[in-house]
């Protein structure tokens, strides 16, 4: 992303005129650095126009970015849908065909959240009940993390007695409620023998 100085000055003048507030030069520099990383000229000017028409108070630089790209929660939901699609593709492929090309378009923040919930394999093998928990965890981590947090976040811990099979590159623990049902069935079978 990049914003030109001309577009930045034009949008900032509109904001300052509308809200009758002039920003000091050091604050303008901070705004420019932030907006330059996140918005194009068109996105910035569109966000300025929308906020002038809808906000009583002068927006922050981050509110301009959120206006252009949506809130973190909205972006988390959009990226979660990409993860679900990739997990469905991943689950249907053979082990030798699995790659990360389906996840190439995820943001760093989404990759951080995906790592924190156990990776694409955990999502691909999760039942609908577990998937709801994974989505909430993904969204929470997504909203709380920064772009650079991927290596610092711990993996979500799972207790399992399952061991990965030799030669496979994936493993997801069996959900607790399934383990309990399996134990109950095993107990019934052993009684019937």
SELODREN-113416 format. One record per residue: y, z, x of N, C-alpha, C, O, CB in turn; residue number from 0. Coordinates in steps of 0.1 Angstrom, whole numbers, always signed. Each point is the difference from the previous one (the first is absolute). Glycine has a CB too. Layout:
// SELODREN-113416
- nv  nw  nu  cav  caw  cau  cv  cw  cu  ov  ow  ou  cbv  cbw  cbu  pos
- Y  Z  X  Y  Z  X  Y  Z  X  Y  Z  X  Y  Z  X  NUM
...
This chain:
// SELODREN-113416
- nv  nw  nu  cav  caw  cau  cv  cw  cu  ov  ow  ou  cbv  cbw  cbu  pos
- -12  +0  +9  +12  +0  -9  +12  +0  +9  +0  +5  +11  -12  +7  -30  0
- +22  -18  +14  +13  +0  +7  +11  -2  -10  -1  -8  -9  -10  -1  +31  1
- +22  +16  -19  +12  -1  -9  +11  -5  +9  +2  +6  +11  -10  +12  -27  2
- +16  -27  +12  +11  -5  +8  +12  +10  -1  +1  +7  -10  -9  -31  +8  3
- +16  +24  +12  +12  +9  -1  +9  -5  -11  +7  +8  -6  -8  -3  +31  4
- +2  -18  -27  +9  -5  -11  -5  +5  -13  +8  +4  -8  -4  -25  +22  5
- -17  +20  -17  -5  +5  -13  +2  +15  -1  +3  +5  -11  -20  -24  +10  6
- +14  +26  +12  +2  +14  +0  +14  +4  -4  +3  +9  -8  -22  -7  +25  7
- +29  -8  -10  +14  +3  -2  +4  -3  -15  +7  +7  -6  -2  -12  +31  8
- -10  -7  -30  +3  -4  -13  -5  +10  -10  +7  +4  -10  -8  -28  +17  9
- -12  +28  -6  -6  +10  -9  +6  +13  +1  +3  +7  -11  -24  -19  +12  10
- +24  +17  +11  +6  +13  +2  +14  +0  -6  +4  +11  -6  -18  -8  +26  11
- +22  -13  -19  +13  -1  -6  +0  +1  -15  +8  +7  -6  +0  -21  +25  12
- -18  +7  -25  -2  +1  -14  -3  +15  -4  +5  +5  -10  -13  -29  +9  13
- -1  +30  +8  -3  +14  -3  +12  +9  +1  +2  +9  -8  -26  -13  +16  14
- +31  +3  +3  +12  +8  +3  +10  -2  -11  +7  +10  -4  -12  -11  +29  15
- +7  -11  -29  +10  -3  -10  -4  +6  -14  +8  +6  -7  -1  -27  +19  16
- -19  +19  -15  -5  +5  -13  +0  +15  -1  +3  +6  -10  -17  -27  +8  17
- +10  +27  +13  -2  +15  -1  +12  +7  +6  +1  +13  +1  -25  -16  +1  18
- +34  -5  +2  +13  +6  +6  -3  +10  +11  +5  +11  +0  +6  -15  -22  19
- -20  +0  +31  -3  +9  +11  -3  -9  +12  -8  -9  +0  -2  +26  -16  20
- +17  -13  +27  -2  -8  +13  -9  +8  +9  +3  +12  +3  +20  -23  -6  21
- -33  +4  +8  -9  +7  +10  +6  -1  +14  +6  -10  +4  -26  +4  -19  22
- +19  +17  +22  +4  +0  +14  -8  -10  +9  -12  -2  -4  +19  +26  +1  23
- -2  -29  +13  -6  -10  +9  -14  +5  +5  -9  -8  +0  +32  +0  +6  24
- -25  +20  -1  -13  +4  +4  -11  +0  -11  -11  -3  +3  +23  +18  +14  25
- -7  -12  -29  -10  +0  -11  -3  -15  -4  -12  -3  -3  +21  +25  -6  26
- +1  -31  +10  -3  -14  -2  -10  -5  +10  -9  -8  -4  +32  +5  -5  27
- -22  +7  +21  -10  -4  +10  -14  +5  -3  -9  -8  +2  +28  +8  +15  28
- -20  +12  -21  -13  +5  -4  -6  -8  -12  -11  -3  +0  +18  +27  +8  29
- +2  -26  -18  -5  -8  -11  -4  -14  +4  -11  -5  -4  +27  +17  -11  30
- -9  -18  +24  -3  -14  +4  -14  +0  +7  -8  -8  -2  +33  +3  +5  31
- -27  +15  +6  -13  +1  +8  -11  +1  -10  -11  -6  +1  +23  +16  +19  32
- -10  -1  -30  -11  +2  -10  -2  -12  -9  -12  -4  -1  +18  +28  +1  33
- +4  -30  -5  -1  -11  -9  -5  -12  +7  -8  -8  -5  +26  +17  -9  34
- -15  -11  +27  -4  -11  +8  -15  +0  +2  -6  -11  +1  +28  +11  +11  35
- -28  +11  -12  -15  +2  +2  -7  -3  -13  -12  -4  +0  +16  +20  +17  36
- +2  -15  -29  -7  -1  -13  +4  -11  -9  -8  -3  -9  +6  +27  +12  37
- +14  -30  -2  +5  -9  -10  +4  -13  +7  +5  -1  +11  +2  +20  -26  38
- -8  -30  +7  +7  -13  +3  +14  +0  -6  +3  +9  -8  -26  -21  +9  39
- +31  +2  +2  +13  -1  -6  -1  +0  -16  +7  +7  -7  +1  -19  +28  40
- -17  +3  -26  -1  -1  -14  -5  +13  -7  +6  +3  -10  -11  -27  +14  41
- -4  +31  +2  -5  +12  -6  +11  +11  +0  +2  +7  -10  -25  -12  +18  42
- +31  +5  +3  +11  +10  +1  +10  -3  -11  +4  +9  -7  -8  -6  +32  43
- +9  -15  -25  +10  -3  -10  -4  +1  -14  +8  +4  -9  +2  -19  +25  44
- -23  +12  -19  -5  +2  -13  -1  +15  -4  +3  +4  -11  -16  -25  +14  45
- +9  +29  +6  -1  +15  -2  +14  +5  -2  +2  +9  -9  -23  -7  +23  46
- +31  -6  -6  +14  +4  -2  +5  -3  -14  +5  +9  -7  -1  -12  +32  47
- -6  -9  -29  +4  -4  -14  -7  +8  -10  +7  +5  -9  -3  -28  +17  48
- -17  +25  -7  -7  +8  -11  +5  +14  +0  +3  +6  -11  -23  -20  +14  49
- +22  +20  +8  +4  +14  +1  +15  +2  -5  +3  +10  -6  -19  -6  +25  50
- +24  -14  -16  +14  +1  -5  +0  +0  -15  +8  +7  -6  +1  -19  +27  51
- -17  +3  -27  -1  -1  -14  -7  +12  -7  +3  +3  -12  -3  -27  +15  52
- -8  +32  +4  -8  +10  -6  +2  +14  +5  -5  +10  -7  -11  -27  +3  53
- +22  +20  +15  +2  +13  +5  +14  +5  -1  +10  -7  +3  -29  +3  +12  54
- +21  +17  -19  +13  +6  -1  +5  +4  +14  +12  +0  +3  -17  +8  -26  55
- -5  -5  +32  +4  +5  +14  -5  -10  +10  -9  -8  -2  +8  +32  -6  56
- +8  -23  +20  -3  -9  +11  -14  +2  +5  -4  +12  +2  +28  -12  +4  57
- -32  -10  -5  -14  +2  +4  -1  +3  +15  +10  -3  +8  -17  -13  -26  58
- -4  +21  +23  -3  +2  +14  -6  -13  +5  -3  -9  -8  +0  +34  +5  59
- +2  -27  +16  -6  -11  +6  -14  -2  -5  -5  -11  -2  +20  +13  +22  60
- -22  +10  -20  -14  -1  -5  -2  -4  -14  -9  -6  -4  +4  +24  +21  61
- +15  -14  -26  -1  -4  -14  +2  -15  -1  -6  -6  -9  +15  +28  +2  62
- -1  -28  +16  +1  -15  +0  -14  -6  +4  -4  -10  -7  +29  +12  +13  63
- -32  +4  +3  -13  -6  +4  -10  +2  -12  -7  -9  -3  +12  +15  +28  64
- -4  +6  -31  -9  +2  -11  +3  -9  -12  -10  -4  -7  +8  +28  +14  65
- +14  -27  -9  +4  -9  -10  -6  -14  +2  -5  -7  -9  +26  +20  +5  66
- -21  -17  +17  -5  -13  +4  -15  -1  +0  -6  -10  -4  +27  +7  +17  67
- -27  +14  -9  -15  -1  +2  -8  +10  -9  -12  -1  +0  +17  -5  +23  68
- +2  +13  -31  -7  +10  -9  -1  +13  +7  +1  +1  +13  -13  -20  -24  69
- +8  +29  +4  -2  +13  +6  -13  +1  +7  -8  -10  -1  +21  +21  -17  70
- -15  -1  +26  -13  +1  +8  -12  +0  -10  -10  -6  +3  +22  +18  +15  71
- -10  -5  -29  -11  +0  -10  -4  -14  -5  -11  -3  -2  +19  +27  -5  72
- +3  -32  +4  -3  -13  -5  -7  -9  +11  -9  -7  -2  +30  +9  -13  73
- -16  +0  +27  -6  -8  +11  -14  +5  +3  -9  -8  +3  +32  +5  +7  74
- -25  +16  -11  -14  +5  +2  -9  -6  -11  -12  -3  +4  +21  +25  +5  75
- -5  -23  -21  -8  -5  -11  -3  -15  +3  -11  -5  -2  +21  +21  -14  76
- +0  -23  +21  -2  -15  +3  -10  -1  +11  -9  -9  +0  +32  +4  -8  77
- -22  +13  +18  -9  -1  +12  -14  +5  -3  -9  -5  +5  +29  +7  +10  78
- -21  +8  -24  -13  +5  -5  -7  -12  -6  -12  -1  +1  +21  +25  -4  79
- -2  -32  -5  -7  -11  -7  -5  -10  +11  -11  -6  -2  +26  +9  -18  80
- -8  -5  +30  -5  -9  +11  -12  +7  +7  -10  -7  +3  +33  -2  +1  81
- -23  +22  -3  -12  +7  +6  -12  -2  -9  -11  -2  +5  +27  +19  +7  82
- -14  -15  -25  -11  -1  -9  -6  -14  +1  -12  -2  +0  +22  +19  -16  83
- -2  -27  +16  -5  -14  +1  -7  -2  +13  -11  -6  +0  +30  -2  -14  84
- -14  +13  +25  -7  -1  +13  -13  +8  -1  -10  -5  +6  +32  +2  +6  85
- -23  +14  -18  -12  +8  -1  -11  -7  -8  -11  +0  +4  +25  +21  -2  86
- -10  -28  -12  -9  -8  -8  -6  -11  +8  -12  -3  -1  +25  +9  -20  87
- -4  -13  +28  -5  -11  +9  -9  +6  +11  -10  -6  +3  +31  -7  -8  88
- -17  +24  +11  -7  +6  +11  -14  +4  -5  -10  -2  +7  +31  +10  +3  89
- -22  -2  -22  -13  +4  -6  -9  -11  -2  -12  +1  +1  +24  +18  -12  90
- -7  -31  +7  -8  -11  -3  -5  -8  +12  -8  -9  -1  +20  +8  -21  91
- -6  +3  +33  -3  -8  +13  -12  +7  +7  -3  +11  -2  +27  -18  +4  92
- -30  -1  +6  -11  +5  +9  +7  +7  +11  +12  -2  +3  -28  -16  -9  93
- +9  +27  +13  +5  +8  +10  +6  -8  +11  +11  +3  +6  -27  +15  -11  94
- +10  -29  +9  +5  -9  +11  +12  -7  -4  +8  -4  +9  -31  +2  -1  95
- +26  +0  -21  +12  -7  -4  +12  +9  -2  +11  -6  -1  -26  -10  -10  96
- +13  +29  +11  +11  +9  -3  +11  +0  +11  -4  +1  +12  -12  +13  -25  97
- +28  -16  +10  +11  +1  +9  +12  +6  -6  -1  +5  -11  -8  -25  +22  98
- +19  +20  -4  +12  +7  -4  +11  -10  -5  +11  +4  -3  -16  +15  +19  99
- +1  -32  -18  +10  -10  -4  +5  +3  -14  +12  -3  -3  -23  -13  +17  100
- +4  +23  -22  +4  +3  -14  +11  +11  +0  +8  +1  -9  -30  -8  +0  101
- +22  +14  +20  +10  +11  +1  +12  -3  +9  +9  +8  +3  -28  +8  -7  102
- +19  -28  +9  +11  -5  +10  +14  +2  -6  +9  +2  +8  -26  -18  +2  103
- +18  +14  -23  +14  +1  -6  +4  +13  -4  +11  +2  -6  -15  -25  -2  104
- -4  +34  +10  +5  +13  -3  +11  +5  +9  +0  -4  +12  -23  +9  -21  105
- +32  +3  +4  +10  +6  +9  -6  +11  +8  -11  +4  -2  +29  -9  -15  106
- -11  +9  +28  -5  +10  +8  -2  +13  -8  -10  +8  +3  +22  -18  +17  107
- -3  +13  -29  -1  +12  -8  -13  -1  -9  -7  +10  -1  +32  -8  +1  108
- -28  -13  -5  -13  -2  -8  -12  +2  +9  -10  +5  -4  +22  -20  -12  109
- -11  +9  +28  -12  +2  +9  -2  +14  +4  -11  +5  +1  +16  -28  +8  110
- +6  +31  -8  +0  +14  +3  -7  +7  -12  -9  +8  +2  +30  -9  +12  111
- -17  -2  -26  -6  +6  -12  -15  -3  -1  -8  +8  -4  +31  -9  -7  112
- -26  -12  +13  -14  -5  -1  -8  +8  +10  -12  +4  -3  +20  -27  -4  113
- -4  +25  +19  -7  +7  +11  -2  +14  -5  -11  +6  +2  +20  -20  +16  114
- +1  +20  -24  -1  +14  -4  -10  +3  -11  -5  +11  -1  +29  -9  +8  115
- -26  -12  -15  -10  +2  -11  -14  -5  +3  -9  +0  -8  +28  -3  -8  116
- -21  -1  +29  -14  -3  +4  -2  -15  +3  -11  -4  +3  +4  +23  -16  117
- +17  -27  +11  -2  -14  +4  -5  -9  -12  -3  +6  -11  -1  +1  +34  118
- +4  -20  -21  -4  -9  -10  -14  +2  -5  -3  -2  -12  +19  -14  +22  119
- -25  +21  -1  -14  +2  -4  -1  +11  -10  -9  -1  -9  +1  -7  +31  120
- +16  +18  -21  +0  +12  -10  +4  -5  -13  -5  +4  -11  +10  +12  +29  121
- +4  -25  -19  +5  -5  -12  -10  -10  -6  -2  +0  -12  +26  +3  +19  122
- -30  -11  +1  -9  -11  -5  -13  +7  -6  -5  -6  -9  +13  -9  +27  123
- -12  +26  -14  -12  +6  -5  +3  +11  -10  -10  +6  -5  -2  -11  +26  124
- +24  +9  -24  +3  +11  -9  -2  -4  -14  +2  -12  -4  +15  +20  +20  125
- -22  +2  -24  -1  -2  -14  +14  +1  -7  +10  +4  +7  -34  +5  -7  126
- +26  -12  -12  +13  +0  -7  +6  +14  +1  +12  +2  +1  -19  -21  -16  127
- -1  +30  +13  +5  +13  +1  +6  +3  +14  +12  +5  +1  -29  +3  -18  128
- +10  -11  +27  +5  +2  +14  +11  -9  +3  +9  +4  +7  -32  +3  +0  129
- +23  -19  -12  +11  -9  +2  +13  +5  -5  +11  -2  +7  -27  -17  -9  130
- +16  +26  -9  +13  +6  -5  +5  +10  +10  +12  +1  +2  -20  -4  -26  131
- -1  +11  +29  +4  +10  +10  +6  -7  +13  +10  +5  +6  -27  +12  -15  132
- +10  -27  +13  +4  -7  +12  +14  -7  -2  +8  +0  +9  -32  -4  -3  133
- +26  -1  -18  +13  -6  -3  +11  +11  +1  +11  -3  +5  -22  -15  -20  134
- +9  +29  +9  +10  +11  +0  +3  +4  +15  +11  +2  +4  -18  +6  -27  135
- -4  -6  +31  +2  +3  +14  +7  -11  +7  +9  +3  +9  -30  +11  -10  136
- +18  -26  -1  +6  -11  +6  +15  +0  -3  +8  -1  +9  -29  -13  -10  137
- +25  +16  -11  +14  +0  -4  +7  +11  +6  +11  -1  +5  -17  -10  -27  138
- +0  +23  +22  +6  +12  +6  +3  -2  +15  +11  +2  +4  -23  +13  -21  139
- +2  -20  +24  +2  -2  +14  +10  -11  +3  +8  +1  +9  -32  +6  -5  140
- +23  -18  -12  +9  -11  +1  +15  +5  -1  +9  -4  +8  -27  -12  -18  141
- +20  +24  +0  +14  +5  -3  +5  +10  +10  +12  +1  +3  -16  -5  -27  142
- -5  +11  +30  +4  +11  +10  +0  -5  +14  +6  +7  +9  -15  +9  -25  143
- +3  -27  +19  -1  -4  +14  +11  -10  +4  +8  -5  -8  -32  +8  +6  144
- +25  -4  +15  +10  -10  +6  -9  -12  +5  -12  +1  +0  +29  +17  +6  145
- -11  -28  -2  -7  -12  +4  -8  +3  +13  -11  -6  +2  +29  -8  -12  146
- -14  +23  +18  -6  +3  +13  -11  +11  -1  -4  +4  +11  +25  -12  +0  147
- -24  +13  -22  -9  +11  -1  -15  -3  +0  -8  +9  +0  +25  +1  -13  148
- -21  -23  +14  -14  -4  -1  -10  +8  +9  -10  +4  -4  +19  -26  -3  149
- -5  +24  +19  -9  +6  +10  +0  +15  -1  -9  +6  +5  +12  -26  +10  150
- +7  +26  -21  +1  +14  -1  -6  +7  -12  -2  +12  +0  +23  -15  +13  151
- -24  -5  -23  -6  +6  -12  -15  +2  +1  -7  -8  +5  +25  -3  -18  152
- -22  +23  +8  -15  +3  +0  -7  -8  -11  +6  -4  -10  -1  +27  +20  153
- -17  -27  -7  -8  -6  -11  -3  +10  -10  -1  +12  +2  -9  -28  +14  154
- +9  +12  -29  -4  +9  -11  -14  +4  +3  -9  -8  +3  +24  -3  -20  155
- -18  +24  +16  -13  +6  +4  -9  -1  -12  +4  +4  -11  +7  +11  +28  156
- -23  -19  -15  -11  -1  -10  -12  +8  +5  -3  -1  +12  +12  -21  -21  157
- -15  +30  +0  -13  +6  +4  -11  -8  -5  +0  -4  -12  +10  +27  +11  158
- -19  -26  +9  -11  -9  -4  -13  +3  +8  +2  +4  +12  +14  -21  -19  159
- -27  +15  +2  -12  +1  +7  -6  -13  +4  -9  -1  +7  +4  +22  -19  160
- +12  -32  +7  -5  -13  +3  +4  -4  +14  +10  +5  +6  -7  -11  -29  161
- -12  -1  +30  +3  -5  +13  +1  -15  +0  -7  -7  -8  -5  +26  +18  162
- +21  -25  -2  +1  -15  +0  -13  -6  +5  -6  +5  +9  +31  -3  -6  163
- -28  -14  -9  -12  -7  +5  +4  -7  +13  +11  -4  +3  -19  +0  -26  164
- -2  +3  +32  +2  -7  +12  +4  -15  -2  -6  -6  -9  -11  +22  +20  165
- +26  -20  -3  +4  -14  -1  +11  -3  -11  +4  -12  -1  -27  +6  +9  166
- +27  +15  -16  +10  -2  -9  +13  +5  +5  +0  +10  +8  -16  -9  -27  167
- +27  -7  +15  +13  +4  +4  +7  +9  -10  +12  +3  +2  -11  -24  +12  168
- -7  +23  -26  +7  +7  -10  -8  +12  -5  -12  +1  +2  +23  -22  -9  169
- -4  +31  +2  -6  +12  -6  +10  +6  -9  +11  +2  +4  -26  +1  +17  170
- +10  +1  -32  +8  +8  -9  -9  +11  -6  -11  -3  -4  +26  -17  -2  171
- -10  +32  +6  -8  +11  -5  -3  -1  -15  +8  -5  -7  +1  +20  +26  172
- -20  -9  -22  -4  +0  -15  +9  +10  -7  +2  +11  +5  -26  -18  +0  173
- +30  +4  -16  +8  +9  -7  -8  +13  -4  -12  -2  -3  +27  -17  -6  174
- -8  +30  +8  -7  +13  -3  -7  -1  -13  -12  +5  -1  +29  +7  +14  175
- -11  -17  -24  -6  +0  -13  -13  -9  +0  -9  +4  -7  +32  +0  -3  176
- -24  -14  +18  -12  -8  +1  -11  +8  +7  -11  -1  -3  +25  -21  +3  177
- -10  +29  +11  -9  +8  +8  -7  +10  -10  -12  +2  +1  +25  -5  +20  178
- -5  +10  -29  -5  +10  -9  -10  -7  -10  -11  +6  -3  +32  +8  +6  179
- -18  -25  -8  -8  -7  -10  -14  -4  +7  -10  +1  -6  +30  -10  -7  180
- -19  +4  +26  -12  -4  +7  -8  +13  +3  -13  -1  -2  +25  -18  +12  181
- -6  +30  -7  -8  +12  +3  -7  +4  -13  -12  +5  +0  +28  +2  +18  182
- -9  -7  -29  -6  +3  -13  -12  -9  -4  -10  +5  -4  +32  +4  -3  183
- -20  -22  +10  -11  -9  -3  -12  +2  +10  -12  +0  -5  +28  -17  -3  184
- -14  +20  +20  -10  +3  +10  -8  +13  -4  -12  +0  +1  +26  -11  +17  185
- -6  +21  -23  -7  +12  -5  -9  -2  -12  -11  +5  -1  +31  +8  +10  186
- -15  -22  -18  -8  -3  -12  -13  -8  +4  -11  +3  -5  +32  -4  -9  187
- -19  -8  +23  -12  -8  +5  -10  +9  +7  -12  -2  -2  +27  -19  +4  188
- -10  +30  +6  -10  +9  +7  -7  +9  -9  -11  +4  +2  +26  -5  +18  189
- -9  +5  -32  -6  +8  -10  -11  -8  -7  -10  +6  -5  +31  +8  +3  190
- -18  -27  -1  -9  -8  -8  -13  -4  +8  -10  -4  -6  +30  -4  -7  191
- -20  +9  +26  -12  -4  +8  -11  +10  +0  -10  -2  +6  +25  -10  +8  192
